[in-house]
Amino acid sequence: MKLIGFLFVVAAALLIAPALVQAQTFCFTAADNNDWNDPDNWEDACVGGDPLNDVPSNTDVVQICDDVVAVISNTSAVAYSINVSDSSTGALEITPSQSSAATLTLGSGESGPIQHVILGPVILNESVSGNDATIVLAAVSHIFKGFGIGEVVGKSSAAEISIATTGMALTSDGTLIRGALQITGDADFYNYGVVQADANGTLAIRVDGFLKDSAAGVSVAERWKATAPPSGTSILLFDGTFDFGPNPVTSLASHFVINSASAKITIDATPGPSGDFTTTGRLKLSAGVLEALEDAVFGSGSNFLDMSGGTITVAAGKTFTHS
């Protein structure tokens, strides 16, 4: 009798449970124009597809087709995940206007992790009249896997990648975040790719969570860079409250590179649960400035300071240590 009662409860639960929403693949073909928000631009396949006559929802998988530019402008767009094809002229651009910000929210309300395959560039364009370009990574872990061009490019220090709750990871196969933008959120950021400030402005790491660039199976490499911008000064800024976990020595182990007189890396990190900003990675400084506004520890017995030029400046009362 108990078994029958149990089966009845299960059957009743199945009857009242909502049907699972199946993800639809939305392919942006630019059949009509470059506007993400135009239903005429979406088909169910990049080649020989049928019109969908709709725009993606937060449960849909988006594919930006070869040699196509999709533009999110003056609107808030959503998708479950995003794939940008590898092509010389294709891209996804997030472009604010004088009247409104432009935002793409990925993975809202879903379980993860979600993998985004970025083969062509994703561009967060310059702010306009205080309106910014933003990618919101909602609710779950997000993995950015890049090949080919494979880059997320910020055109403004106010452009933003906002990470919710569980974090973001760049894979080690060429994924690149570069330019000027900010990475924010009460979440983790794992850089197994490359983060490179190479535009006039600041690329800021402002997460309050785990910061890592080293893991089993991920080789040590030059992962944090400040290089020559076309004009002005490029700044790679660390000013979050970082946690390096129970063993900070293995969390950050890759190298920091400054190779231009107009480039700077600034450590302004608030001491987190595991202490001061600590990396066993090497500083490779041939020009420019390493600025320590808070205590910082670099290097190990094998990762010595590699300095052939440039300047290291340390704020009053703070220390910079390099093995």
N, C-alpha and C positions, 0 to 999 in steps of 0.2 A: 504493500500500500504506500509505503514511503517512497518507493521508486516511482510509482505511478504519479504521485503528487509532484515529485521533482520534474518528471517529464512534462507534466502539464504546465508547470511554471516556466520551463524553458520554451515550450511551444508558444505560450502566451507572450513571452518576451520577444520572441522572433516576430510574432504578428504585429506587435506595436512598435518594433524598432524601425527607425527611419531607414529608407533605402540609401545605400552608399552612393555618393556622388562620384561618377566616373570622370576622370580627367579627360578633357578634350585637348587635342593638339591644335593650336592656332598658329598658322604660318603667315608671317607678314610678307606679302608679295609686292606691296606698293603698287597695286593694280590701278589705283585711282590717284594717289598722291603719297606723301611721306608721313601723313598724320596717323599716329597710333589709334586715335579716337574715332577714325572713320571706318565704319563696319565694312565698307567696300574693299578695304585693303587686306582682309583676312580670308584665307582659304584653308582647307584641311590638309593640303600638301603643297610643297614649294613648286613642284612640277606636275601639271595636269590635275590640280586639285579642284574641288568644288567650293563655291563661295559659302562662307559661314554666315554672312550678313549680321555679324555681331562682333563685339570686342571681348577680349579675354576677361574671365572672372578670376578670383583668387584660388580656384581649383584647377586652372588650365595651364598646360605646358606651352610655352611660347618659343617658336623658332623664327629667328630673323634670317630670311633666305639670302643666298649668295648675292653679292654686289647690290644689296638693297640697304638704304638708310631709313630707319624708323625713327620718328621724332615724337617724343612725349613733351608737349608744350602746353603751358597754361591749363594743366589738368592733373588729376591724381589717377594714375594707372595702377592696375594690380595684375598679378599672375602668380601661379604656384612656383614655377621655375622658368629660367630664361636660358636659351641657347643662342649664341650669336655666331653665324657661319664665318668661316675663315675666307676672307676675300679682300682684295686690294682696295675696294671702294665701299664696302658695306660697313655698317655701324649701327649702334643704338645710341641716340643722342637724347639727353634729358635737358630741356631748354626752358628756363623760366622766361616770363614776359614782364612787361611793365605793370600788368594788372594782377599777376598771380605767380606763385611758385609752381614748380613742376616736380612731381614725386612719383617714384615707382616703388610699390610695396610688394615684396616677395614672400611667399610662404605663410601668409596670415592664417592662423587657425589650424594649421596642419601639424602632423607629427613628422619628425625628421630623422636623420639629417637630409637636407635637400642639396643636390649637386647641380651647380650652374656651370655649363660648359661655355667658356668665353674664348672663342677663337678669333673673332674680330674685336674691334675696340668698343668699349662702352664709355661714352663721353658725358661728363657732368659739366655743362657749359657755364659761362660766367653769370654771376648774379646780375639782376637788372632791378634797379630801384628798390633794393633791399629784398627782393624775391630770389630764392635760392633753388638750386637743383639738389635733390636728395634721393638716395636709395635707402629704403627702410627694410631691414632684414628682420622679419617678425616671427616671434614665437619659437623658432626651432634653430638647430645648427645649420649653418650655410657653408658649403664648400665650393670655392671658386677654383675651377680647374681650367687652366689656360694652355693653349698651344698656338702656334703661329703668332699673330699679332698679340692676342691674348692679354689685353690690358684694360684696366679701368683708369681713365684719365680725368683728373680734376682740373678745371680751368679757373677756379676761384677758391681762395682760402675759406670761404663760407660754404662752399659745396660740401655735402655731407654723406657719409655712409653711416647710418644709424643702426646699431646692432641691438636687438632685443634679447635679453635673458640668456640664451645658451651659447652664443658665440659665432665666430666666423673664422674660416681657415683658408689660406691660400695654399694650393698644392705646389710641389717642388718641381713641376715640369714646365716652368716658364711663366707662371702667373705673375703679373706685374701690376701693382698700383703705383701710379706716378702722377706728377704734376703738383697742384695745390688743392688741398681739400682737408677735411677733418674726418677721422674715424672715431665715433663716439658710442657710448652706451655702457650700461652696467652689465658688462658681458666680457667674454674672453676673446682674444685675438691671437691667432696662431699664424705666424708668417713663415711658411715653408717655401715661399716664392721670393719676390723682391719688392721692397717698398723704397721708392726713389723720389726724392724731392728734386725736381729739375725744371721748375717754372718759377717765375717771379711771384713770391708769396710763400705760404707756409703749408706744409703737409704735417698735420698734427695727429698724434696717436693719443687719444683722450679716453680710452676705455678704463673702466674701473673693474678689473677682473684679471684673469691669468694672461700674462704676456709670454709667448714662447716662440722660439725659432729653431728649436732642436727637439728631436724625438727619435725613437728607434726607427731605423731605416731611412732617416732623412740626414743627408750629409751636411757637414758644416760648409758654409759658403758665404759670399759677400751678399748679405740680405738687406742691409740698411744702408742707403746711399744718399748723399747730398752732392749733386753734380751741377755743372754750369747751366744756368738758365739762359734763354735768349737775351734777356736784359734783367736788370735789378739783382735781387738776392734770393736764392732758394734756401729755405730753412726746413729741416726735418726736426720736429719738436716732439719730445716725449713729456707730456704733462698730465697724465692720468694718475690714478692710484693703483699701481700694479701689484699683483700677487704672483710670485714666482714659484709657488707651491712649496712642498716640504723640502725640496732639494733645489734651491735657486741655481746651483752650479750647472745643472743639466737643462734648465729651462731656456736660458739665453746662452748660446754658445757660438753663434755665427758672427761674422765680422761687420764692422761699421766703417764706411768709406767716405772720406771727404777729399775731393780732388780738384777743387776750383777755388780761386780767391773770392768768388762771389757766392760761396756755399757755406752752410753752417749746420751743425747738429747741436741742438740744445737739449740738455737734460734738466727738466724742471719737474720731475716726478715726485709727487707726494709719497713719502715712505708708506708702503702698504703692509699687509699682514705678515709678509716674510722679510720686511726690512727695506733697506735702501736699494736703489737701482743697481743691479748686479748682473754682470755678464762675464763669462769666461772667453768671450770672443775678443778679437784683437781690434784695436783702433788703427786704421790705415789712413794716415793724414799726410797728404803731399802738398796741400794748399787749403786755404780757408780756415775755419774756426771750429773747434770743439768747445762749447760753452757749458760749464757745469754750474747751474744755479742751485742744485741740491747735491747731496753726497752721491758719488758714483764710484763703482768699482769695475774695472775692466781687466781682462786678460787672465792668463794662467801660466804655468811653467813653460808651456810650449807656445802659447799665444802671447808673445811679447809685443810691446809697442812698436809699430812700424811708422815712424815719423821722419819724413824727409823735407818737410816744409810746413807752413801754416802755424797756427797758434792754438794753445790750450789756455782758456781763461777760467778761473774759478772764483765764484762769488765769496765775499767776505764771510768767514765763519764756516765755510763748507770745504769739503775735501774731494779731490779726484785722485784715485789710486789706479795704477796700471802695473801689472807684473812685468 
